[in-house]
Amino acid sequence: MVRILGWLIGLVVLSASPTQAQPTPTTTYQVQPVVDHGALVGVDVTLTFRGDADGRTEVDLPRSWAGAQRLDQGLGDLRVEGARLRRRGSVVSLRHPRSAPIRLTYRIGSSALSHRTGAPARPYLPSIQSQGFTLIGRTVMAQVRHRQSGYVTFGWGPTPTGWQLASDLDPVVGLPISFDDLADSVLVGGRDLRIVERQGPSGTVTLALRGAWRFSDAELANLYLRVVAASERFWGEPAAGYFLALSPREDRLSETSQAGLGLGDGLAIWLTQDQSLEDLGHVLVHEQQHGWLPDHFGGLTPGSGEVLDFWFSEGFTDYYALRLELILGLVGPEAFIASLDQALERQANTPFRVENSAIARAFFSDPAIAGIPYHRGLLLALMLDDRLWAMSGDRLDDLMLSLPSGQGAAPDRLIAAYGLATGLDLRPDLFEHIDRGEPVRFPPQLFGNCVSVVETAHRQRLVPGPGLENTERAACVARLSGSLTYKDILI
């Protein structure tokens, strides 16, 4: 997610059976890179639609998202056919004959917003470079007002000579989709863009890669295919789709940095170019888990309350990402335990008891606050997993896999499933550790003798237990990662 963030909802492909009529789109979108003398000068987005019956239509340019403000300032050169145009900030007002056909075009230009002095680094802002671009739909797609429930279609304009274009929307080009499907997308293009396709367990796995890296395209494709296969088998079903867009960090950073977004049917990842394939492992596995978490399990609380649930969408996702890394052999059990211990260290180093409501207010503006839901949710997941094992021999996984059949947002479904499984109320734990921010604490021996909990003056520490030093090592690895490791998920 973010990693920078990875909370975006997944793309749902809306298609009709052969006996059903296709819904009529209200707006068609065409995206066209504009190249002049071999260099990209911008990307044009064209909306084609019928104006409102009263002769007055408003179009909203994206204004803010995920903490980024004034997104509309990067959109200009507005042109219209079939109407008169007046722009007021992010609102485009059109006057036209009743229900007239309209064609509105604007250009995505400079990505200077991503480099504003003093602003947090946001690689998901529009990146327009001379030889390529990376765009996230939420930051660039305008919407005709009062048509939220209507369908739209997406398509590319002509491809510039020598260029490649790719998007997670490519499988639904020309088909009716929702605006949210359009917005939760990544679009990439460039002279250096390479498209790699592999056959995965449930369909095509596509990689769209920009930049020069310390690993080959084939090495990354092999790793991504392993992550996809292991994730599908862990969750028992495929995600909506598999598309990986990898781009270099555009901003000038003095240290290694990585960020990502999980888009349900695809991932967008940005890296500084000094990183190895091993460095990429966690962000890749984490973002892929957003193909299931949180939407498959009920999603988050709608509206402004969504941020309050990031402990689930990000923290639980981090927990399962670490588990999958261990399953895949990307980390060993000692490194897995060290990652859990790092979460305890972050918990201890939080300078004060930050309540969840304060996190929601500052998440997008304060990088120090933004990391808190990750370690809180991860530690809560670990606590529940160990508690369930001690009570019944079950795993947190058993609760998670029951959530799709529940009601309400994912946290509400988790509370209900926990009550059915244990007869206990999960809400006091959530109030103490999530709402109030009280530290999570673990019993002396976590997961039996596989992990030891050491008490220090500053905090609890997790270290490898004696079980990892003897003939029980294989059993401990299976317990830490999930018993599937030694049954049928080795890849």
C-alpha positions in Angstrom: 0.0 0.0 0.0 2.6 3.0 1.0 5.5 0.5 1.4 4.0 3.5 1.1 0.4 2.3 1.1 -1.5 -0.6 -0.2 -5.1 -0.2 0.8 -6.7 0.3 -2.7 -9.6 -1.9 -3.6 -9.4 -4.4 -6.3 -10.5 -4.2 -9.9 -13.8 -6.1 -10.5 -14.3 -7.1 -14.2 -17.9 -6.5 -15.0 -19.0 -8.7 -17.9 -22.3 -10.0 -19.1 -23.2 -13.5 -20.1 -23.9 -14.2 -23.8 -27.7 -14.0 -23.1 -27.5 -10.7 -21.3 -27.2 -7.2 -22.9 -24.0 -5.3 -22.1 -24.7 -2.2 -20.0 -24.4 1.0 -21.9 -21.3 3.1 -20.8 -22.0 6.7 -19.8 -18.4 7.8 -20.5 -15.6 6.5 -22.6 -12.0 7.2 -21.7 -9.0 7.2 -24.0 -5.4 7.7 -22.8 -2.9 8.9 -25.4 0.9 9.6 -24.8 1.9 12.8 -26.6 5.5 12.6 -28.0 7.2 15.5 -29.7 10.7 15.2 -31.2 11.2 11.9 -29.5 10.3 13.1 -26.0 7.1 12.7 -24.0 5.5 16.1 -23.3 2.4 14.8 -21.6 -0.4 12.2 -21.6 -3.8 13.2 -22.9 -7.0 11.8 -21.4 -10.1 12.2 -23.5 -13.7 11.7 -22.1 -16.5 11.2 -24.6 -20.1 11.4 -23.2 -23.5 13.0 -23.6 -24.1 16.2 -21.7 -26.9 16.5 -19.2 -30.4 17.1 -20.4 -30.5 20.7 -19.0 -27.5 21.8 -21.0 -25.2 22.1 -18.0 -22.7 19.4 -17.1 -19.9 19.5 -14.5 -16.8 17.4 -14.6 -14.6 16.9 -11.5 -10.8 16.7 -11.9 -9.1 14.7 -9.2 -8.2 17.0 -6.4 -6.8 15.0 -3.5 -6.1 11.4 -2.7 -4.0 9.5 -0.1 -2.6 12.7 1.4 -1.7 14.3 -2.0 -3.4 17.7 -2.5 -4.0 19.9 -5.5 -3.8 17.1 -8.0 -5.7 19.2 -10.5 -2.7 21.5 -10.8 -0.9 18.9 -12.8 -3.8 18.7 -15.3 -4.1 21.4 -18.0 -4.5 22.2 -21.7 -8.3 21.6 -21.6 -10.0 21.3 -24.9 -13.7 20.6 -25.6 -15.9 19.8 -28.6 -19.6 20.2 -28.4 -19.7 22.7 -25.5 -18.3 25.9 -24.0 -15.8 25.3 -21.2 -15.1 27.2 -18.0 -12.7 25.9 -15.3 -12.8 26.8 -11.6 -10.0 24.9 -9.9 -10.8 21.2 -10.1 -14.3 21.8 -11.5 -14.9 22.0 -15.3 -18.2 23.6 -16.1 -19.7 22.8 -19.6 -22.6 24.6 -21.3 -24.0 22.9 -24.3 -27.2 22.0 -26.2 -29.4 19.6 -24.3 -28.0 16.1 -24.2 -25.3 17.0 -26.7 -22.4 14.7 -27.5 -19.2 16.1 -25.8 -15.6 15.3 -26.2 -13.4 16.7 -23.4 -9.6 16.4 -23.4 -7.0 17.4 -20.8 -3.2 16.8 -20.5 -1.3 15.3 -17.6 1.8 17.4 -17.5 4.7 18.0 -15.1 5.0 15.8 -12.1 6.4 18.6 -10.1 3.8 18.0 -7.4 5.8 14.9 -6.3 8.9 17.0 -5.5 7.3 19.9 -3.6 9.7 21.0 -0.9 8.8 19.7 2.5 6.1 17.3 1.3 6.3 13.6 2.1 7.6 11.6 -0.8 4.6 10.2 -2.8 5.9 8.2 -5.7 2.3 7.4 -6.7 1.8 10.9 -8.0 1.9 11.2 -11.8 5.3 10.6 -13.2 5.9 12.2 -16.6 9.4 11.8 -17.9 10.9 12.4 -21.3 11.0 8.7 -22.2 8.2 7.2 -20.1 5.3 7.6 -17.6 3.7 5.9 -14.7 0.2 6.9 -13.7 -2.2 5.8 -10.9 -5.9 6.2 -12.0 -7.0 7.9 -8.8 -4.6 10.8 -9.4 -5.4 11.5 -13.0 -8.9 10.4 -14.0 -11.7 13.0 -14.1 -15.3 12.0 -13.6 -18.6 13.4 -15.0 -20.6 14.6 -12.0 -23.6 12.6 -10.8 -22.7 9.5 -12.8 -21.1 7.5 -10.1 -23.4 4.5 -10.7 -22.8 4.5 -14.5 -20.4 2.4 -16.5 -17.4 3.6 -18.3 -15.0 2.1 -20.8 -11.2 2.4 -21.2 -8.9 2.3 -24.2 -5.5 3.5 -25.4 -5.0 6.0 -28.2 -2.4 5.3 -30.9 0.9 4.1 -29.5 3.9 6.3 -30.3 6.5 4.8 -32.6 9.0 2.8 -30.6 6.9 2.8 -27.4 5.1 0.2 -25.4 1.9 0.8 -23.3 0.5 -1.5 -20.6 -2.1 -1.4 -17.8 -4.0 -3.7 -15.5 -7.0 -2.4 -17.5 -5.8 -4.1 -20.7 -8.0 -7.2 -20.2 -11.1 -5.0 -20.1 -10.4 -2.6 -22.9 -13.7 -1.6 -24.5 -15.8 -3.4 -21.9 -18.1 -1.7 -19.4 -16.5 -1.3 -16.0 -17.2 1.0 -13.0 -15.4 4.3 -12.5 -13.8 2.8 -9.4 -12.4 0.0 -11.5 -10.9 2.7 -13.8 -9.5 4.7 -10.9 -8.0 1.7 -9.1 -5.5 1.1 -12.0 -1.9 1.7 -13.0 -0.9 2.8 -16.5 2.6 2.7 -17.8 4.4 3.5 -21.0 7.8 4.3 -22.4 10.6 3.5 -24.9 12.2 1.4 -22.2 9.1 -0.4 -21.1 9.4 -4.2 -21.3 6.3 -6.4 -21.1 6.9 -10.0 -19.8 4.1 -12.5 -19.8 4.1 -15.9 -18.0 1.4 -18.5 -17.6 0.3 -18.7 -13.9 -1.8 -21.3 -12.2 -5.0 -19.5 -13.0 -4.2 -17.4 -16.1 -1.7 -14.9 -17.5 0.8 -13.1 -15.2 2.0 -9.8 -16.7 4.9 -7.7 -15.8 5.4 -4.1 -17.2 9.0 -3.0 -16.3 10.7 0.4 -16.6 14.2 1.2 -15.7 17.5 -0.7 -15.4 17.9 -3.0 -12.4 20.5 -5.2 -10.7 18.3 -8.2 -11.6 17.0 -9.4 -15.0 13.5 -9.2 -16.2 13.4 -13.0 -16.2 14.5 -13.3 -12.6 11.8 -10.9 -11.4 9.2 -12.8 -13.5 10.2 -16.1 -11.9 10.0 -14.6 -8.4 6.6 -13.0 -9.1 5.2 -16.2 -10.5 6.3 -18.1 -7.4 4.6 -15.4 -5.2 1.4 -15.7 -7.2 1.3 -19.4 -7.1 2.1 -19.6 -3.3 -0.5 -16.9 -2.5 -3.2 -18.6 -4.5 -2.7 -21.9 -2.8 -2.5 -20.2 0.6 -5.8 -18.4 0.2 -7.4 -21.2 -1.8 -8.4 -19.1 -4.8 -7.0 -16.7 -7.3 -7.0 -12.9 -7.1 -8.8 -10.8 -9.6 -5.8 -10.7 -11.9 -2.0 -10.4 -11.8 -0.2 -7.4 -13.2 3.0 -5.9 -11.9 4.2 -2.5 -12.8 7.8 -1.7 -11.7 9.1 1.9 -12.0 12.2 3.6 -10.7 11.8 6.2 -8.0 11.7 9.6 -9.8 12.5 11.7 -6.8 16.2 12.1 -5.8 16.7 10.2 -2.6 20.0 9.8 -0.7 19.1 6.3 0.6 17.5 3.1 -0.5 13.7 3.4 -0.7 10.8 1.3 -2.0 7.0 1.9 -2.1 4.0 0.1 -3.5 0.3 0.0 -4.0 -1.9 -3.1 -4.1 -4.6 -2.7 -6.7 -6.5 -5.9 -6.3 -5.8 -7.2 -9.8 -2.3 -5.7 -10.0 0.6 -4.0 -8.2 2.5 -0.8 -8.7 6.0 -0.8 -7.1 8.6 1.9 -7.1 12.3 1.3 -6.1 15.5 3.2 -6.0 17.7 1.4 -8.6 20.4 0.2 -6.1 18.3 -2.7 -4.9 18.7 -6.4 -5.5 16.0 -9.0 -6.1 16.3 -10.0 -2.4 15.5 -6.4 -1.4 12.3 -6.5 -3.4 10.9 -9.6 -1.7 8.9 -8.1 1.1 7.2 -5.3 -0.8 6.3 -7.7 -3.6 4.8 -10.3 -1.3 3.0 -7.7 0.8 1.4 -5.9 -2.2 0.3 -9.2 -3.7 -1.6 -10.1 -0.5 -3.7 -7.1 -1.2 -5.3 -9.2 -3.9 -7.2 -10.8 -1.0 -6.8 -8.4 1.9 -8.9 -6.6 2.8 -11.6 -6.7 0.1 -12.0 -10.5 -0.1 -12.7 -10.5 3.6 -15.3 -7.7 3.7 -13.3 -4.6 3.0 -12.9 -1.6 5.3 -15.4 0.7 6.9 -16.8 2.9 4.1 -15.9 6.6 4.0 -13.7 8.5 6.4 -13.7 5.5 8.8 -11.6 3.5 6.4 -8.3 4.8 7.9 -9.4 3.5 11.3 -9.2 0.0 9.9 -5.7 0.2 8.4 -4.5 -2.0 11.3 -6.3 -4.8 9.4 -5.7 -3.9 5.8 -1.9 -3.2 6.4 -1.0 -4.9 9.7 -2.7 -8.2 8.9 -1.3 -8.0 5.4 2.2 -7.5 6.7 1.7 -10.6 9.0 0.6 -12.8 6.1 3.3 -11.4 3.9 6.0 -12.5 6.4 4.3 -15.9 6.6 4.4 -16.3 2.8 8.0 -15.2 2.6 8.9 -18.0 5.0 6.8 -20.4 3.0 8.6 -19.4 -0.2 12.0 -19.6 1.5 12.7 -15.9 0.8 13.6 -15.7 4.5 14.6 -18.2 7.1 12.9 -18.7 10.5 15.5 -16.6 12.3 14.9 -13.7 9.9 11.2 -14.2 10.2 11.4 -13.9 14.0 13.7 -10.9 13.7 11.0 -9.1 11.6 8.4 -9.8 14.3 10.9 -8.4 16.9 11.3 -5.3 14.8 7.6 -4.7 15.1 7.9 -5.0 18.9 10.8 -2.5 18.7 8.6 0.0 16.7 5.8 -0.5 19.3 8.2 0.3 22.1 9.7 3.3 20.3 6.3 5.0 19.6 6.9 8.1 21.8 3.4 8.1 23.3 0.2 6.2 23.3 -1.2 7.3 19.9 -4.9 6.6 19.8 -6.3 5.2 16.6 -8.4 8.3 16.0 -5.2 10.4 16.0 -3.6 8.0 13.5 -6.6 8.5 11.2 -6.1 12.3 11.3 -2.4 12.3 10.7 -1.8 9.1 8.6 -1.3 10.8 5.3 0.6 13.8 6.6 3.0 12.4 9.2 5.4 9.5 8.1 6.1 8.7 11.8 2.4 8.1 12.4 1.8 6.2 9.1 3.8 3.2 10.2 1.9 2.6 13.4 -1.1 0.6 12.0 1.4 -1.8 10.3 3.1 -2.9 13.5 0.0 -2.8 15.6 -2.0 -5.0 13.3 0.9 -7.4 12.8 1.4 -7.9 16.5 -2.3 -8.2 17.1 -2.5 -10.9 14.4 0.5 -12.7 15.9 -1.2 -12.5 19.4 -4.5 -13.9 18.1 -2.7 -16.7 16.2 -0.8 -17.8 19.2 -3.9 -17.6 21.5 -6.0 -19.6 19.1 -3.3 -22.3 18.8 -3.1 -22.5 22.6 -6.9 -22.8 23.0 -7.8 -25.2 20.2 -4.8 -25.9 17.9 -6.4 -23.7 15.3 -4.7 -20.8 13.5 -5.8 -17.3 12.7 -6.1 -18.6 9.2 -9.2 -20.6 10.1 -10.9 -17.4 11.2 -9.7 -15.5 8.1 -11.0 -18.1 5.7 -14.4 -17.9 7.3 -14.7 -14.1 6.9 -15.9 -14.0 3.2 -19.3 -15.5 4.2 -19.8 -12.9 7.0 -21.6 -9.6 7.1 -20.2 -6.1 7.4 -16.6 -4.8 7.0 -13.7 -7.2 7.6 -13.1 -6.1 11.2 -16.7 -6.7 12.1 -16.6 -10.1 10.5 -13.4 -10.9 12.4 -15.1 -10.0 15.7 -18.0 -12.3 14.9 -15.8 -15.2 13.8 -13.6 -14.9 16.8 -16.7 -15.0 19.1 -18.0 -18.2 17.4 -14.6 -19.9 17.6 -13.7 -19.1 21.1 -16.8 -17.8 22.9 -14.9 -14.7 23.7 -15.4 -11.0 22.7 -12.5 -9.6 20.6 -13.6 -6.0 21.1 -11.8 -5.4 24.4 -8.5 -6.4 22.7 -9.2 -4.1 19.8 -10.1 -1.3 22.2 -6.9 -1.8 24.2 -4.3 -2.4 21.5 -5.8 -0.6 18.5 -8.1 2.2 19.8 -5.9 3.1 22.8 -2.5 1.9 21.6 -1.6 -0.1 24.6 1.4 -2.5 23.8 0.8 -6.0 22.8 2.5 -8.5 25.1 3.3 -12.2 24.5 3.5 -15.2 26.8 7.0 -16.4 27.8 7.2 -19.0 25.1 5.5 -17.9 21.9 4.5 -20.8 19.6 5.8 -23.4 22.1 9.6 -23.7 22.1 9.9 -22.2 18.6 10.2 -18.6 19.8 11.4 -17.3 23.1 10.2 -14.1 24.7 12.9 -12.2 26.5 12.0 -9.5 29.0 14.2 -6.4 29.0 13.9 -3.1 30.8 12.7 -1.4 27.6 10.5 -4.0 25.9 9.9 -7.7 25.2 12.2 -9.2 22.6 11.5 -12.2 20.4 14.4 -14.5 19.7 14.6 -18.0 18.1 13.6 -20.6 20.6 15.4 -23.9 21.4 13.1 -25.8 19.0 14.9 -24.2 16.1 18.3 -25.5 17.3 17.5 -29.3 17.3 15.5 -31.9 15.5 12.3 -29.9 15.9 13.4 -27.3 13.5 11.3 -28.5 10.6 8.2 -28.7 12.8 8.9 -25.2 14.1 9.2 -23.7 10.6 5.9 -25.4 9.7 4.2 -24.0 12.8 5.6 -20.5 12.2 4.6 -20.4 8.5 1.6 -22.6 8.5 1.5 -26.4 8.2 1.0 -26.1 4.4 4.7 -25.5 4.1 5.6 -29.2 4.5 2.4 -30.6 3.0 1.8 -29.3 -0.4 2.9 -25.7 -0.9 6.6 -26.0 -1.5 7.5 -24.3 -4.8 
